Amino acid sequence: NFKKSAALFETSVLTAMTGSQVAGRTTLKLAGLWQVLVIM
């Protein structure tokens, strides 16, 4: 049972890390678009 919960924890940590990376990239893209709009 402990192994199961440890695996679940690992999976959730990996998912969270991947999610934050995607969110970071999205934020960068949005910031880039915003800069382009401001420059125009």
PDB file with one MODEL, atoms N, CA, C and O in Angstrom:
MODEL        1
ATOM      1  N   ASN A   1       0.840  -1.208   0.000  1.00  0.00           N
ATOM      2  CA  ASN A   1       0.000   0.000   0.000  1.00  0.00           C
ATOM      3  C   ASN A   1       0.875   1.259   0.000  1.00  0.00           C
ATOM      4  O   ASN A   1       0.568   2.251  -0.661  1.00  0.00           O
ATOM      5  N   PHE A   2       1.975   1.189   0.762  1.00  0.00           N
ATOM      6  CA  PHE A   2       2.874   2.343   0.795  1.00  0.00           C
ATOM      7  C   PHE A   2       3.518   2.559  -0.572  1.00  0.00           C
ATOM      8  O   PHE A   2       3.672   3.691  -1.031  1.00  0.00           O
ATOM      9  N   LYS A   3       3.897   1.430  -1.223  1.00  0.00           N
ATOM     10  CA  LYS A   3       4.492   1.555  -2.554  1.00  0.00           C
ATOM     11  C   LYS A   3       3.508   2.202  -3.518  1.00  0.00           C
ATOM     12  O   LYS A   3       3.887   3.020  -4.356  1.00  0.00           O
ATOM     13  N   LYS A   4       2.236   1.824  -3.387  1.00  0.00           N
ATOM     14  CA  LYS A   4       1.206   2.368  -4.270  1.00  0.00           C
ATOM     15  C   LYS A   4       1.099   3.878  -4.099  1.00  0.00           C
ATOM     16  O   LYS A   4       1.078   4.620  -5.080  1.00  0.00           O
ATOM     17  N   SER A   5       1.032   4.329  -2.847  1.00  0.00           N
ATOM     18  CA  SER A   5       0.883   5.762  -2.596  1.00  0.00           C
ATOM     19  C   SER A   5       2.139   6.517  -3.020  1.00  0.00           C
ATOM     20  O   SER A   5       2.057   7.658  -3.474  1.00  0.00           O
ATOM     21  N   ALA A   6       3.309   5.877  -2.870  1.00  0.00           N
ATOM     22  CA  ALA A   6       4.561   6.521  -3.292  1.00  0.00           C
ATOM     23  C   ALA A   6       4.561   6.704  -4.804  1.00  0.00           C
ATOM     24  O   ALA A   6       4.997   7.738  -5.310  1.00  0.00           O
ATOM     25  N   ALA A   7       4.071   5.699  -5.522  1.00  0.00           N
ATOM     26  CA  ALA A   7       4.008   5.790  -6.984  1.00  0.00           C
ATOM     27  C   ALA A   7       3.027   6.879  -7.389  1.00  0.00           C
ATOM     28  O   ALA A   7       3.292   7.645  -8.315  1.00  0.00           O
ATOM     29  N   LEU A   8       1.893   6.950  -6.697  1.00  0.00           N
ATOM     30  CA  LEU A   8       0.904   7.992  -6.990  1.00  0.00           C
ATOM     31  C   LEU A   8       1.504   9.371  -6.754  1.00  0.00           C
ATOM     32  O   LEU A   8       1.305  10.295  -7.542  1.00  0.00           O
ATOM     33  N   PHE A   9       2.242   9.490  -5.654  1.00  0.00           N
ATOM     34  CA  PHE A   9       2.866  10.768  -5.331  1.00  0.00           C
ATOM     35  C   PHE A   9       3.862  11.164  -6.413  1.00  0.00           C
ATOM     36  O   PHE A   9       3.897  12.314  -6.850  1.00  0.00           O
ATOM     37  N   GLU A  10       4.672  10.194  -6.840  1.00  0.00           N
ATOM     38  CA  GLU A  10       5.657  10.462  -7.894  1.00  0.00           C
ATOM     39  C   GLU A  10       4.957  10.937  -9.167  1.00  0.00           C
ATOM     40  O   GLU A  10       5.383  11.898  -9.808  1.00  0.00           O
ATOM     41  N   THR A  11       3.876  10.242  -9.517  1.00  0.00           N
ATOM     42  CA  THR A  11       3.139  10.589 -10.736  1.00  0.00           C
ATOM     43  C   THR A  11       2.572  11.999 -10.651  1.00  0.00           C
ATOM     44  O   THR A  11       2.646  12.775 -11.604  1.00  0.00           O
ATOM     45  N   SER A  12       1.996  12.318  -9.475  1.00  0.00           N
ATOM     46  CA  SER A  12       1.395  13.643  -9.324  1.00  0.00           C
ATOM     47  C   SER A  12       2.465  14.734  -9.364  1.00  0.00           C
ATOM     48  O   SER A  12       2.226  15.818  -9.896  1.00  0.00           O
ATOM     49  N   VAL A  13       3.646  14.452  -8.802  1.00  0.00           N
ATOM     50  CA  VAL A  13       4.738  15.434  -8.836  1.00  0.00           C
ATOM     51  C   VAL A  13       5.186  15.655 -10.270  1.00  0.00           C
ATOM     52  O   VAL A  13       5.389  16.791 -10.698  1.00  0.00           O
ATOM     53  N   LEU A  14       5.339  14.558 -11.015  1.00  0.00           N
ATOM     54  CA  LEU A  14       5.745  14.675 -12.418  1.00  0.00           C
ATOM     55  C   LEU A  14       4.701  15.451 -13.212  1.00  0.00           C
ATOM     56  O   LEU A  14       5.040  16.297 -14.040  1.00  0.00           O
ATOM     57  N   THR A  15       3.436  15.158 -12.953  1.00  0.00           N
ATOM     58  CA  THR A  15       2.348  15.846 -13.656  1.00  0.00           C
ATOM     59  C   THR A  15       2.378  17.334 -13.339  1.00  0.00           C
ATOM     60  O   THR A  15       2.209  18.174 -14.223  1.00  0.00           O
ATOM     61  N   ALA A  16       2.595  17.649 -12.062  1.00  0.00           N
ATOM     62  CA  ALA A  16       2.624  19.054 -11.651  1.00  0.00           C
ATOM     63  C   ALA A  16       3.798  19.778 -12.308  1.00  0.00           C
ATOM     64  O   ALA A  16       3.655  20.914 -12.760  1.00  0.00           O
ATOM     65  N   MET A  17       4.958  19.119 -12.361  1.00  0.00           N
ATOM     66  CA  MET A  17       6.133  19.742 -12.970  1.00  0.00           C
ATOM     67  C   MET A  17       5.880  19.998 -14.451  1.00  0.00           C
ATOM     68  O   MET A  17       6.174  21.081 -14.958  1.00  0.00           O
ATOM     69  N   THR A  18       5.333  18.998 -15.146  1.00  0.00           N
ATOM     70  CA  THR A  18       5.033  19.155 -16.571  1.00  0.00           C
ATOM     71  C   THR A  18       4.014  20.263 -16.782  1.00  0.00           C
ATOM     72  O   THR A  18       4.136  21.070 -17.703  1.00  0.00           O
ATOM     73  N   GLY A  19       3.002  20.291 -15.911  1.00  0.00           N
ATOM     74  CA  GLY A  19       1.966  21.307 -16.023  1.00  0.00           C
ATOM     75  C   GLY A  19       2.523  22.706 -15.846  1.00  0.00           C
ATOM     76  O   GLY A  19       2.140  23.632 -16.561  1.00  0.00           O
ATOM     77  N   SER A  20       3.443  22.860 -14.875  1.00  0.00           N
ATOM     78  CA  SER A  20       4.006  24.187 -14.635  1.00  0.00           C
ATOM     79  C   SER A  20       4.895  24.604 -15.806  1.00  0.00           C
ATOM     80  O   SER A  20       4.966  25.785 -16.147  1.00  0.00           O
ATOM     81  N   GLN A  21       5.578  23.625 -16.426  1.00  0.00           N
ATOM     82  CA  GLN A  21       6.402  23.952 -17.596  1.00  0.00           C
ATOM     83  C   GLN A  21       5.525  24.455 -18.729  1.00  0.00           C
ATOM     84  O   GLN A  21       5.846  25.446 -19.383  1.00  0.00           O
ATOM     85  N   VAL A  22       4.402  23.757 -18.957  1.00  0.00           N
ATOM     86  CA  VAL A  22       3.479  24.156 -20.022  1.00  0.00           C
ATOM     87  C   VAL A  22       2.909  25.540 -19.714  1.00  0.00           C
ATOM     88  O   VAL A  22       2.802  26.390 -20.598  1.00  0.00           O
ATOM     89  N   ALA A  23       2.545  25.754 -18.452  1.00  0.00           N
ATOM     90  CA  ALA A  23       1.986  27.048 -18.057  1.00  0.00           C
ATOM     91  C   ALA A  23       3.026  28.150 -18.252  1.00  0.00           C
ATOM     92  O   ALA A  23       2.693  29.250 -18.693  1.00  0.00           O
ATOM     93  N   GLY A  24       4.282  27.855 -17.927  1.00  0.00           N
ATOM     94  CA  GLY A  24       5.347  28.836 -18.095  1.00  0.00           C
ATOM     95  C   GLY A  24       5.529  29.204 -19.554  1.00  0.00           C
ATOM     96  O   GLY A  24       5.701  30.375 -19.893  1.00  0.00           O
ATOM     97  N   ARG A  25       5.489  28.188 -20.423  1.00  0.00           N
ATOM     98  CA  ARG A  25       5.641  28.460 -21.853  1.00  0.00           C
ATOM     99  C   ARG A  25       4.478  29.283 -22.369  1.00  0.00           C
ATOM    100  O   ARG A  25       4.655  30.208 -23.162  1.00  0.00           O
ATOM    101  N   THR A  26       3.276  28.933 -21.905  1.00  0.00           N
ATOM    102  CA  THR A  26       2.085  29.673 -22.334  1.00  0.00           C
ATOM    103  C   THR A  26       2.188  31.126 -21.895  1.00  0.00           C
ATOM    104  O   THR A  26       1.855  32.039 -22.651  1.00  0.00           O
ATOM    105  N   THR A  27       2.651  31.331 -20.667  1.00  0.00           N
ATOM    106  CA  THR A  27       2.790  32.690 -20.146  1.00  0.00           C
ATOM    107  C   THR A  27       3.811  33.467 -20.972  1.00  0.00           C
ATOM    108  O   THR A  27       3.608  34.641 -21.281  1.00  0.00           O
ATOM    109  N   LEU A  28       4.918  32.796 -21.330  1.00  0.00           N
ATOM    110  CA  LEU A  28       5.934  33.458 -22.144  1.00  0.00           C
ATOM    111  C   LEU A  28       5.361  33.847 -23.500  1.00  0.00           C
ATOM    112  O   LEU A  28       5.614  34.944 -23.999  1.00  0.00           O
ATOM    113  N   LYS A  29       4.583  32.935 -24.095  1.00  0.00           N
ATOM    114  CA  LYS A  29       3.984  33.236 -25.396  1.00  0.00           C
ATOM    115  C   LYS A  29       3.041  34.420 -25.297  1.00  0.00           C
ATOM    116  O   LYS A  29       3.058  35.313 -26.143  1.00  0.00           O
ATOM    117  N   LEU A  30       2.210  34.421 -24.244  1.00  0.00           N
ATOM    118  CA  LEU A  30       1.266  35.522 -24.063  1.00  0.00           C
ATOM    119  C   LEU A  30       2.011  36.834 -23.826  1.00  0.00           C
ATOM    120  O   LEU A  30       1.609  37.882 -24.332  1.00  0.00           O
ATOM    121  N   ALA A  31       3.103  36.774 -23.051  1.00  0.00           N
ATOM    122  CA  ALA A  31       3.880  37.983 -22.782  1.00  0.00           C
ATOM    123  C   ALA A  31       4.500  38.493 -24.087  1.00  0.00           C
ATOM    124  O   ALA A  31       4.552  39.700 -24.322  1.00  0.00           O
ATOM    125  N   GLY A  32       4.966  37.575 -24.926  1.00  0.00           N
ATOM    126  CA  GLY A  32       5.547  37.959 -26.206  1.00  0.00           C
ATOM    127  C   GLY A  32       4.514  38.623 -27.097  1.00  0.00           C
ATOM    128  O   GLY A  32       4.792  39.635 -27.740  1.00  0.00           O
ATOM    129  N   LEU A  33       3.314  38.045 -27.131  1.00  0.00           N
ATOM    130  CA  LEU A  33       2.237  38.630 -27.929  1.00  0.00           C
ATOM    131  C   LEU A  33       1.899  40.026 -27.412  1.00  0.00           C
ATOM    132  O   LEU A  33       1.687  40.956 -28.191  1.00  0.00           O
ATOM    133  N   TRP A  34       1.852  40.159 -26.085  1.00  0.00           N
ATOM    134  CA  TRP A  34       1.520  41.449 -25.463  1.00  0.00           C
ATOM    135  C   TRP A  34       2.562  42.495 -25.851  1.00  0.00           C
ATOM    136  O   TRP A  34       2.215  43.633 -26.169  1.00  0.00           O
ATOM    137  N   GLN A  35       3.852  42.104 -25.823  1.00  0.00           N
ATOM    138  CA  GLN A  35       4.917  43.053 -26.180  1.00  0.00           C
ATOM    139  C   GLN A  35       4.771  43.501 -27.626  1.00  0.00           C
ATOM    140  O   GLN A  35       4.944  44.677 -27.946  1.00  0.00           O
ATOM    141  N   VAL A  36       4.451  42.549 -28.492  1.00  0.00           N
ATOM    142  CA  VAL A  36       4.270  42.893 -29.909  1.00  0.00           C
ATOM    143  C   VAL A  36       3.116  43.877 -30.061  1.00  0.00           C
ATOM    144  O   VAL A  36       3.218  44.852 -30.805  1.00  0.00           O
ATOM    145  N   LEU A  37       2.017  43.618 -29.353  1.00  0.00           N
ATOM    146  CA  LEU A  37       0.856  44.514 -29.437  1.00  0.00           C
ATOM    147  C   LEU A  37       1.204  45.904 -28.910  1.00  0.00           C
ATOM    148  O   LEU A  37       0.778  46.913 -29.474  1.00  0.00           O
ATOM    149  N   VAL A  38       1.978  45.952 -27.828  1.00  0.00           N
ATOM    150  CA  VAL A  38       2.342  47.245 -27.240  1.00  0.00           C
ATOM    151  C   VAL A  38       3.256  48.013 -28.197  1.00  0.00           C
ATOM    152  O   VAL A  38       3.106  49.222 -28.371  1.00  0.00           O
ATOM    153  N   ILE A  39       4.200  47.306 -28.813  1.00  0.00           N
ATOM    154  CA  ILE A  39       5.133  47.965 -29.736  1.00  0.00           C
ATOM    155  C   ILE A  39       4.358  48.542 -30.925  1.00  0.00           C
ATOM    156  O   ILE A  39       4.661  49.641 -31.390  1.00  0.00           O
ATOM    157  N   MET A  40       3.354  47.799 -31.416  1.00  0.00           N
ATOM    158  CA  MET A  40       2.547  48.278 -32.528  1.00  0.00           C
ATOM    159  C   MET A  40       1.705  49.464 -32.053  1.00  0.00           C
ATOM    160  O   MET A  40       0.941  50.032 -32.834  1.00  0.00           O
TER     161      MET A  40
ENDMDL
END
